[in-house]
Amino acid sequence: MSVKRIAVAALIVALAAVVAWAVATRAGGKSGGTVFTGTTLDGASFELAAYRGKPVVVNFWASWCGWCAKEMPDLVAFAAAHPEVQVVGVDVNDQQGAGQQFVQQYGLPFPNVFDPDGAVFEKFESEGLPTTVFFDKDLNVRHKIVGATDRQGFEAGLQKAL
């Protein structure tokens, strides 16, 4: 093989590696800064890493978000139908009392992290609420839904995380 062909082959391999990294970072396969800690609305410590070993669905919501309220019954039904999956809520840019009332109103059976300044939400580079992020069992992001979804949307997102 000539030096020129070797250089071209090396360049192609390098470009393929960069493209693969970019796709994994943007569309899934990234955990890094997205594995977070915090405090739940009821004051307990929270570590997403504690759920490594099973798929995790993180739903970002706020009590003042109408679309969040609209999708919440479907998320609760999804969580009940999938005990093998850990669902986690994150209450973003909200008042703690309002978030606690929302949890009671919708009977949220999963942990809900309080994110009053949106710092956790920012890590996910999302455009709005609600947003749902699907992690595989190794806590790599595999799918993200921006905007309200329904039971079918949660099911489809989970399939991408399995």
C-alpha positions in Angstrom: 0.0 0.0 0.0 1.3 3.5 -0.8 1.8 6.1 1.8 -1.0 8.2 0.2 -3.5 5.3 0.5 -2.5 4.7 4.1 -3.0 8.4 4.9 -6.4 8.4 3.3 -7.4 5.2 5.1 -6.2 6.7 8.4 -8.2 9.9 7.7 -11.4 7.8 7.0 -11.0 5.9 10.2 -10.5 9.1 12.2 -13.5 10.7 10.6 -15.6 7.6 11.3 -14.6 7.7 14.9 -15.5 11.4 15.2 -18.9 10.8 13.6 -19.6 7.8 15.8 -18.7 9.9 18.9 -21.0 12.8 17.8 -23.9 10.4 17.1 -23.5 8.7 20.5 -23.3 12.0 22.3 -26.2 13.6 20.6 -28.6 10.7 20.2 -27.8 8.5 23.1 -25.0 6.4 24.6 -23.8 9.2 26.9 -24.0 9.2 30.6 -21.2 11.5 31.8 -22.8 14.7 33.1 -26.4 13.3 32.9 -26.0 11.0 35.9 -27.1 13.3 38.7 -27.7 13.6 42.4 -30.1 15.8 44.4 -32.8 16.0 47.0 -36.3 14.7 46.5 -39.4 16.9 47.2 -39.8 15.1 50.5 -36.2 15.8 51.5 -34.5 12.4 50.9 -31.1 12.2 49.2 -31.2 11.0 45.6 -28.5 9.4 43.3 -29.4 8.3 39.9 -26.4 6.0 39.9 -28.2 3.9 42.6 -30.5 2.5 39.8 -27.7 1.2 37.6 -28.6 -2.3 36.5 -32.1 -1.5 35.2 -33.6 0.9 32.7 -34.5 4.3 34.1 -37.0 6.8 32.7 -36.6 10.4 33.9 -39.5 12.8 33.4 -38.9 16.5 33.9 -42.1 18.4 34.9 -43.4 21.4 36.8 -46.6 22.0 38.6 -47.3 25.1 36.5 -46.9 23.1 33.2 -50.2 22.2 31.7 -48.7 19.6 29.3 -46.9 18.0 32.2 -50.2 17.5 34.0 -51.8 16.2 30.8 -49.2 13.4 30.4 -48.8 12.5 34.1 -51.7 9.9 34.3 -50.1 8.0 31.4 -46.7 8.2 33.1 -48.2 6.8 36.3 -49.9 4.0 34.4 -46.6 3.3 32.5 -44.7 3.1 35.8 -47.2 0.7 37.3 -47.0 -1.6 34.3 -43.2 -1.7 34.4 -41.9 -2.5 37.9 -38.6 -3.6 36.2 -38.1 0.1 35.2 -37.2 2.9 37.6 -39.2 6.0 36.9 -37.9 9.3 38.3 -39.6 12.7 38.2 -37.7 16.0 38.4 -39.7 19.1 39.4 -38.0 21.9 37.5 -38.2 25.7 38.2 -41.0 25.3 40.7 -41.9 26.0 44.3 -41.4 23.1 46.6 -44.9 23.2 48.1 -46.5 23.4 44.6 -44.4 20.4 43.5 -45.4 18.4 46.6 -49.1 19.2 45.9 -48.7 18.0 42.3 -47.1 14.7 43.5 -50.1 14.2 45.8 -52.7 15.2 43.2 -51.4 12.8 40.6 -50.4 10.1 43.1 -46.8 9.9 41.8 -45.4 6.6 43.1 -41.8 7.3 42.1 -39.1 9.5 43.5 -39.3 13.2 42.5 -36.2 15.3 42.6 -36.5 19.0 43.4 -34.7 21.1 40.8 -35.7 24.7 41.8 -33.1 26.5 39.6 -33.2 24.0 36.7 -29.6 23.0 37.1 -30.3 19.3 36.6 -32.6 20.0 33.7 -29.9 22.1 32.0 -27.6 19.0 31.8 -30.0 17.4 29.3 -29.9 20.3 26.8 -33.7 20.3 26.4 -36.0 22.9 25.0 -39.0 22.7 27.3 -41.2 20.9 29.7 -42.2 18.2 29.8 -39.1 16.2 28.7 -38.6 12.5 29.2 -35.2 10.8 29.0 -34.7 7.1 28.7 -31.6 5.4 30.1 -30.4 1.9 29.5 -29.3 -0.4 32.4 -25.8 1.2 32.3 -27.3 4.7 32.6 -26.5 5.7 29.1 -29.1 8.0 27.5 -30.8 6.1 24.7 -33.8 8.4 23.8 -35.3 11.7 24.7 -38.9 13.0 24.1 -39.3 16.8 24.3 -42.9 17.7 24.8 -45.9 15.8 26.2 -46.3 12.2 25.2 -48.7 9.4 26.0 -48.5 5.8 27.2 -47.6 4.6 23.7 -44.7 7.2 23.6 -43.4 6.0 26.9 -43.5 2.4 25.7 -41.7 3.3 22.5 -39.0 5.2 24.4 -38.5 2.3 26.8 -37.9 -0.1 23.8 -35.0 2.1 22.7 -33.5 1.8 26.2 -33.7 -2.0 26.4 
